[in-house]
Amino acid sequence: MAAELWTIEGAPPIVYGALDVPGATRTLGIYVHYDGQPVDESQWSHPPWSPTLYTAAIEEGGTPRELPSAGEPIDPEWRLYARGAGDDKAPLAALFGALDALAEAGLTPTSSFRFLFEGEEEAGSDHLGEYLEAHRDELDVDLWLICDGPVHQSRRPQLVFGVRGYTALEITVYGAGRYLHSGHYGNWAPNPAMHLARLLASMKDASGNVTIEGFYDSTAAVGAEEREAMAALPDYDDALRRELGLAATEAENAPLAERLMIPSLNVHGMSSAAVGAAARNVIPTEATAGIDIRLAKGNDPHEMLDLVEAHIRRQGYRIVRDAPDAATRLAHPRIARVVRRPGYPAARTAVGLPVVEPIVDAARRASPEPVVLVPTMGGSLPLYLFTELLDRPIVIVPIANHDDNQHAPDENLRLANLWYGIDLMGELLTLP
């Protein structure tokens, strides 16, 4: 097919391909990202850059084995461990395998295709909009298939019609200008770690609901078709809690699917002085927390950060953008440095669109298991660029197993999921 490498200075390139089929009545776009998350090799059971085949999941007693030779029977429960195996190289392997199989069988795709492989998704897709804007004509399709994410936790295949948006901030609060001995100054000098803990605790109640004023107000209502789709989802929450070792989950065990339809506030990291072998009996000088907010349809990233900042001010803090100088420290008893990372909004396609129906049928043909239709997935992708900038609907087509350790050590791909992915790509390439 016609292939090009699109480049923008300072950004990873886009790999673009065009496959035009004479007489095709539709053009589909297929998006995959080829980058991955950073790796701490010391936490892996084997070198992350050398694919290693296991007889089962490691936590289930799987052991390494040689890659199979040609014609050797393959157990679909085997797992391939490697960085990026599930997120997001699985769709590339499935797509190329399906294209090779069609060519070997002398079959021709029934739709025209545009392939878009991005190298910056895990870093926020900062340049994707610029690429799409510059290549609108080449990317004029009827529907985008977004190949990312895992299948349903029940192992059933799923199609997803939306993603949460993303925004984030980092909060640093301050104490004295130098570390203080906790014996000499404890009970007298303010402890920024304690201040930060109270500030974070003020943002959510004991049930897990966000208490920031106006936090849920801009969230778009859930439609009748989406409620119907959620009602048809497998009742898997209890099994998932057992798998994760959770006695209870937020909002009094509210269904996971419902919780994904509203914005979330998550503390993804905290830092202040040290613990363990490096601990010292000190009052720290500062404490920092990283917060991510997953956005629902209707939430604006900048406005949501404004709401969080307003809440911080209501707790008595003076917000600054840079590390405070001595004069600022003396003028304000509570100071919070806030670093904003605005991110991008959520995106969602209506489940019942006519252009979506052939995709649902293809997934059903590719799997013996009933297909799960999910209005919104938990993760975030900048798919608003497709639905708003390119003004085209999207359907997310996950392939990887739900327990693939995405973004974590020992990332893996269950071979049964790879086989499903190849079958699915074959069906998508040959839609009636």
C-alpha positions as CSV (number, residue, x, y, z in Angstrom):
1,M,0.0,0.0,0.0
2,A,1.0,3.6,-0.2
3,A,3.0,4.5,2.9
4,E,4.5,7.7,4.2
5,L,6.3,9.0,7.3
6,W,4.9,12.3,8.5
7,T,7.2,14.4,10.6
8,I,7.0,17.5,12.8
9,E,10.2,19.0,14.3
10,G,10.5,17.8,17.9
11,A,7.8,15.1,17.7
12,P,7.9,11.4,17.0
13,P,6.8,10.7,13.4
14,I,3.4,9.5,12.3
15,V,3.4,6.3,10.1
16,Y,0.6,6.7,7.5
17,G,-0.7,4.1,5.1
18,A,-3.4,4.3,2.4
19,L,-5.1,1.3,0.9
20,D,-7.6,2.1,-1.8
21,V,-10.0,-0.7,-2.9
22,P,-11.7,-0.1,-6.3
23,G,-15.5,-0.1,-5.9
24,A,-15.4,0.3,-2.1
25,T,-18.4,2.1,-0.6
26,R,-16.7,3.0,2.7
27,T,-13.3,4.2,4.0
28,L,-12.3,3.2,7.5
29,G,-9.5,4.7,9.5
30,I,-7.4,2.4,11.8
31,Y,-5.4,4.1,14.6
32,V,-2.7,2.4,16.7
33,H,0.0,4.0,18.8
34,Y,3.5,2.4,18.7
35,D,5.0,4.1,21.8
36,G,4.9,2.8,25.3
37,Q,5.4,3.7,28.9
38,P,8.9,4.1,30.5
39,V,10.3,0.9,32.1
40,D,12.1,0.2,35.3
41,E,13.9,-3.0,34.3
42,S,14.7,-3.9,37.9
43,Q,11.0,-4.7,38.5
44,W,10.7,-7.1,35.6
45,S,11.0,-10.9,35.9
46,H,13.0,-10.9,32.7
47,P,14.5,-8.3,30.3
48,P,11.5,-6.2,29.1
49,W,13.1,-5.7,25.6
50,S,13.4,-9.5,25.0
51,P,10.0,-11.2,24.4
52,T,9.7,-14.2,26.7
53,L,6.9,-16.8,26.3
54,Y,5.4,-18.3,29.5
55,T,3.1,-21.3,29.8
56,A,0.6,-19.2,31.8
57,A,0.4,-16.0,33.7
58,I,3.4,-15.7,36.1
59,E,1.1,-15.2,39.1
60,E,-0.7,-18.4,38.1
61,G,2.5,-20.5,38.1
62,G,3.5,-20.0,34.5
63,T,7.1,-20.8,33.5
64,P,9.2,-19.7,30.6
65,R,9.5,-21.9,27.5
66,E,11.0,-21.7,24.1
67,L,9.1,-19.9,21.3
68,P,7.2,-22.6,19.3
69,S,8.7,-24.0,16.2
70,A,6.7,-24.0,12.9
71,G,3.7,-26.4,13.2
72,E,4.0,-27.0,16.9
73,P,0.7,-26.9,18.8
74,I,0.1,-23.6,20.6
75,D,-1.8,-23.3,23.9
76,P,-4.0,-20.2,23.7
77,E,-3.3,-19.6,27.4
78,W,0.4,-19.0,26.8
79,R,1.5,-15.5,27.4
80,L,4.2,-13.4,25.7
81,Y,5.9,-11.1,28.2
82,A,7.5,-7.9,26.8
83,R,7.3,-4.2,27.1
84,G,4.4,-3.0,24.9
85,A,3.2,-6.5,24.3
86,G,-0.4,-5.5,25.2
87,D,-0.2,-1.7,25.0
88,D,-0.1,-1.2,22.1
89,K,1.8,-3.6,19.8
90,A,-0.9,-6.3,19.9
91,P,-3.1,-4.5,17.4
92,L,-0.2,-4.1,15.0
93,A,0.7,-7.8,15.1
94,A,-3.0,-8.7,14.6
95,L,-3.5,-6.2,11.7
96,F,-0.3,-7.3,9.9
97,G,-1.2,-11.0,10.5
98,A,-4.7,-10.5,9.0
99,L,-3.3,-8.6,6.0
100,D,-0.8,-11.3,5.3
101,A,-3.4,-14.0,5.6
102,L,-5.7,-12.2,3.2
103,A,-2.9,-11.8,0.7
104,E,-2.0,-15.5,1.0
105,A,-5.6,-16.5,0.4
106,G,-5.9,-14.2,-2.6
107,L,-8.6,-12.1,-0.8
108,T,-9.0,-8.4,-1.2
109,P,-10.3,-6.0,1.5
110,T,-13.8,-4.8,0.9
111,S,-13.3,-1.2,2.2
112,S,-10.7,1.4,1.6
113,F,-8.4,2.1,4.6
114,R,-6.3,4.8,6.1
115,F,-3.8,3.7,8.7
116,L,-2.4,6.1,11.3
117,F,0.3,4.9,13.7
118,E,1.3,7.5,16.4
119,G,4.4,7.6,18.5
120,E,3.4,10.0,21.2
121,E,0.2,8.7,22.8
122,E,1.7,7.7,26.1
123,A,3.2,11.2,26.4
124,G,-0.1,13.0,25.9
125,S,-0.3,13.1,22.0
126,D,0.8,16.7,22.2
127,H,1.4,16.9,18.4
128,L,-1.4,14.7,17.1
129,G,-3.8,17.6,16.6
130,E,-1.2,19.4,14.5
131,Y,-0.7,16.3,12.4
132,L,-4.4,15.8,11.9
133,E,-4.9,19.5,11.0
134,A,-2.1,19.3,8.4
135,H,-3.4,16.1,6.8
136,R,-7.2,16.5,6.8
137,D,-7.6,15.4,3.2
138,E,-5.7,12.2,3.6
139,L,-7.7,11.3,6.8
140,D,-11.2,11.8,5.3
141,V,-12.9,8.5,6.4
142,D,-16.4,7.4,7.4
143,L,-15.3,6.0,10.8
144,W,-12.2,5.6,12.9
145,L,-11.3,2.3,14.6
146,I,-9.2,3.0,17.6
147,C,-7.1,-0.1,18.4
148,D,-6.1,0.2,22.0
149,G,-7.0,-1.0,25.4
150,P,-8.0,-4.4,26.9
151,V,-11.1,-6.6,26.5
152,H,-13.7,-6.9,29.2
153,Q,-12.6,-8.2,32.6
154,S,-14.8,-11.3,32.0
155,R,-12.4,-12.0,29.0
156,R,-15.3,-11.4,26.6
157,P,-14.5,-9.2,23.7
158,Q,-15.8,-5.6,23.8
159,L,-16.3,-2.6,21.7
160,V,-16.1,0.8,23.4
161,F,-17.7,4.0,22.1
162,G,-16.0,6.6,24.2
163,V,-13.1,7.5,26.4
164,R,-12.6,9.7,29.4
165,G,-10.7,12.9,29.0
166,Y,-7.7,13.7,31.1
167,T,-6.3,16.6,33.1
168,A,-3.8,16.8,36.0
169,L,-2.1,19.0,38.5
170,E,0.7,18.8,41.0
171,I,0.3,20.5,44.4
172,T,3.2,21.4,46.7
173,V,2.6,22.8,50.1
174,Y,5.3,24.4,52.3
175,G,6.6,24.4,55.8
176,A,9.8,25.9,57.2
177,G,12.6,27.0,54.9
178,R,14.8,24.2,56.1
179,Y,14.4,20.7,57.6
180,L,13.7,20.9,61.4
181,H,14.5,18.3,64.1
182,S,11.1,16.8,65.0
183,G,12.1,16.7,68.7
184,H,13.1,20.3,69.0
185,Y,10.3,21.7,66.8
186,G,7.5,19.1,66.8
187,N,4.1,20.4,67.9
188,W,5.3,23.9,67.0
189,A,6.4,24.1,63.4
190,P,3.7,23.4,60.8
191,N,4.2,20.0,59.0
192,P,3.5,20.3,55.3
193,A,2.8,16.6,55.0
194,M,0.0,16.8,57.5
195,H,-1.4,19.9,55.7
196,L,-1.3,18.2,52.4
197,A,-3.0,15.1,53.8
198,R,-5.9,17.2,55.2
199,L,-6.1,19.2,51.9
200,L,-6.4,16.0,49.8
201,A,-8.9,14.4,52.3
202,S,-11.1,17.5,51.9
203,M,-11.5,16.7,48.2
204,K,-13.4,13.4,48.6
205,D,-15.8,12.0,51.1
206,A,-15.6,8.6,52.8
207,S,-17.6,7.0,50.0
208,G,-15.3,8.2,47.3
209,N,-17.4,11.0,45.9
210,V,-15.6,14.2,45.0
211,T,-16.7,17.1,47.3
212,I,-15.2,19.9,45.2
213,E,-18.0,22.4,44.5
214,G,-19.4,22.0,41.0
215,F,-17.2,19.0,40.1
216,Y,-20.0,17.0,38.5
217,D,-22.1,19.9,37.2
218,S,-20.8,19.9,33.6
219,T,-21.1,16.2,33.0
220,A,-23.3,15.3,30.1
221,A,-26.4,13.2,30.8
222,V,-26.3,9.5,30.0
223,G,-28.6,8.6,27.1
224,A,-31.1,5.8,26.9
225,E,-29.0,3.7,24.5
226,E,-26.0,4.0,26.8
227,R,-28.1,3.0,29.8
228,E,-29.4,0.0,27.8
229,A,-25.8,-1.0,26.9
230,M,-24.7,-0.7,30.5
231,A,-27.6,-2.8,31.7
232,A,-26.5,-5.6,29.3
233,L,-22.9,-5.7,30.6
234,P,-21.8,-8.8,32.4
235,D,-22.3,-8.7,36.1
236,Y,-18.6,-9.0,36.9
237,D,-17.9,-6.5,39.6
238,D,-17.9,-9.0,42.5
239,A,-15.5,-11.2,40.6
240,L,-13.3,-8.3,39.8
241,R,-13.2,-7.2,43.5
242,R,-12.1,-10.7,44.5
243,E,-9.4,-10.7,41.8
244,L,-8.1,-7.4,43.0
245,G,-8.3,-8.2,46.7
246,L,-10.8,-5.5,47.5
247,A,-13.4,-6.0,50.1
248,A,-15.4,-3.0,48.9
249,T,-15.2,-0.3,46.2
250,E,-16.3,3.3,46.2
251,A,-19.8,4.7,46.3
252,E,-21.0,1.6,48.2
253,N,-20.0,-0.8,45.5
254,A,-21.6,1.2,42.7
255,P,-21.2,-0.6,39.3
256,L,-17.9,0.1,37.6
257,A,-19.6,1.0,34.3
258,E,-21.6,3.8,36.0
259,R,-18.5,5.2,37.8
260,L,-16.8,5.6,34.4
261,M,-19.5,7.9,33.2
262,I,-18.6,10.6,35.7
263,P,-15.3,12.4,36.4
264,S,-12.9,11.0,38.8
265,L,-10.2,12.5,41.1
266,N,-7.2,10.3,41.8
267,V,-4.0,10.9,43.9
268,H,-1.4,9.1,41.8
269,G,1.6,10.0,44.0
270,M,2.8,11.7,47.1
271,S,6.2,12.7,48.3
272,S,7.6,14.3,51.5
273,A,11.0,13.6,53.1
274,A,11.6,9.9,53.3
275,V,10.5,6.6,54.9
276,G,12.1,3.2,55.5
277,A,15.9,3.0,55.7
278,A,16.2,6.6,54.5
279,A,13.9,8.0,57.1
280,R,15.0,10.8,59.4
281,N,13.3,12.4,62.5
282,V,12.6,15.7,60.7
283,I,9.7,18.0,59.9
284,P,9.8,18.2,56.1
285,T,10.1,21.5,54.3
286,E,7.5,20.6,51.7
287,A,5.1,17.9,50.5
288,T,3.9,17.2,47.0
289,A,1.0,15.3,45.5
290,G,0.2,14.5,41.9
291,I,-3.5,14.4,41.0
292,D,-5.1,13.2,37.8
293,I,-8.7,13.9,36.9
294,R,-10.4,11.6,34.4
295,L,-13.0,13.6,32.5
296,A,-16.5,12.6,31.5
297,K,-18.3,13.9,28.4
298,G,-19.0,17.6,28.9
299,N,-16.2,18.4,31.3
300,D,-13.7,21.0,30.1
301,P,-10.1,20.4,31.3
302,H,-9.3,24.0,32.1
303,E,-12.6,24.5,34.0
304,M,-12.1,21.4,36.1
305,L,-8.7,22.6,37.2
306,D,-10.3,26.0,38.0
307,L,-12.7,24.2,40.3
308,V,-9.9,22.4,42.1
309,E,-8.0,25.6,42.6
310,A,-11.1,27.3,43.9
311,H,-11.4,24.5,46.5
312,I,-7.8,24.9,47.5
313,R,-8.3,28.6,48.1
314,R,-11.4,27.9,50.2
315,Q,-9.2,25.8,52.4
316,G,-7.1,28.9,53.2
317,Y,-4.2,28.5,50.7
318,R,-2.5,31.1,48.7
319,I,-1.9,29.6,45.2
320,V,1.5,30.3,43.5
321,R,3.0,29.1,40.2
322,D,6.6,29.0,41.3
323,A,8.5,28.1,44.4
324,P,7.7,30.8,47.0
325,D,10.4,33.2,48.0
326,A,11.0,34.2,51.7
327,A,8.7,37.3,51.5
328,T,5.8,35.1,50.2
329,R,6.4,32.5,52.9
330,L,6.3,35.2,55.6
331,A,3.1,36.8,54.2
332,H,1.0,33.7,54.0
333,P,0.7,30.8,56.5
334,R,-0.6,28.4,53.9
335,I,0.9,28.3,50.4
336,A,0.2,25.8,47.6
337,R,2.2,25.8,44.4
338,V,-0.1,24.4,41.7
339,V,1.3,23.2,38.4
340,R,-1.5,22.6,35.8
341,R,-1.4,20.0,33.0
342,P,-4.7,20.7,31.2
343,G,-4.9,17.6,29.0
344,Y,-7.9,17.0,26.8
345,P,-11.7,16.4,26.9
346,A,-13.6,13.2,26.7
347,A,-15.1,11.8,23.5
348,R,-18.1,9.6,22.9
349,T,-19.9,8.2,19.9
350,A,-23.6,7.1,20.1
351,V,-23.9,3.3,20.3
352,G,-26.8,3.2,17.8
353,L,-25.2,5.0,14.8
354,P,-25.8,3.2,11.5
355,V,-22.1,3.4,10.5
356,V,-21.3,1.5,13.7
357,E,-23.6,-1.5,13.1
358,P,-21.2,-3.3,10.6
359,I,-18.4,-3.0,13.2
360,V,-20.5,-4.6,15.9
361,D,-21.5,-7.5,13.5
362,A,-17.8,-8.0,12.6
363,A,-16.8,-8.4,16.3
364,R,-19.6,-10.9,16.8
365,R,-18.4,-13.0,13.9
366,A,-14.9,-12.9,15.2
367,S,-15.7,-14.3,18.6
368,P,-17.7,-17.3,19.9
369,E,-18.4,-15.2,23.1
370,P,-21.1,-12.5,23.2
371,V,-19.6,-9.1,22.5
372,V,-19.8,-6.5,25.3
373,L,-20.8,-3.0,24.2
374,V,-19.4,-0.3,26.5
375,P,-20.3,3.4,26.3
376,T,-17.1,4.6,27.9
377,M,-13.8,3.0,28.8
378,G,-11.9,3.9,31.9
379,G,-8.7,5.0,30.3
380,S,-8.0,8.2,28.4
381,L,-7.1,8.9,24.8
382,P,-7.2,12.2,22.9
383,L,-10.0,10.9,20.7
384,Y,-11.8,14.3,20.8
385,L,-9.3,15.1,18.0
386,F,-11.1,12.6,15.8
387,T,-14.7,13.4,16.9
388,E,-14.3,17.2,17.0
389,L,-11.3,18.2,14.8
390,L,-12.0,15.6,12.1
391,D,-15.7,15.4,12.9
392,R,-15.9,11.6,12.5
393,P,-17.3,8.9,14.9
394,I,-14.9,6.5,16.7
395,V,-15.2,3.0,17.9
396,I,-12.5,1.5,20.2
397,V,-11.5,-2.0,19.3
398,P,-9.6,-3.6,22.2
399,I,-7.6,-6.7,21.7
400,A,-5.3,-7.2,24.7
401,N,-6.2,-9.2,27.8
402,H,-7.6,-7.2,30.8
403,D,-4.8,-8.5,33.1
404,D,-1.9,-7.6,30.7
405,N,-0.1,-5.5,33.3
406,Q,-0.6,-2.4,31.1
407,H,1.8,0.4,32.1
408,A,3.5,-1.9,34.6
409,P,6.2,-4.5,35.1
410,D,5.7,-7.9,33.4
411,E,3.4,-6.5,30.7
412,N,2.1,-9.4,28.7
413,L,-0.2,-10.6,25.9
414,R,-2.4,-13.7,26.2
415,L,-2.1,-15.6,22.9
416,A,-5.9,-16.3,22.8
417,N,-6.3,-12.5,22.6
418,L,-3.8,-12.3,19.8
419,W,-5.8,-14.9,17.8
420,Y,-9.0,-13.0,18.5
421,G,-7.3,-9.9,17.3
422,I,-6.3,-11.5,14.0
423,D,-9.8,-12.9,13.4
424,L,-11.3,-9.5,14.3
425,M,-9.0,-7.6,11.9
426,G,-9.8,-10.1,9.2
427,E,-13.5,-9.5,9.7
428,L,-13.0,-5.7,9.7
429,L,-10.9,-5.8,6.5
430,T,-13.7,-7.8,4.7
431,L,-16.9,-6.1,5.9
432,P,-19.8,-7.0,3.7
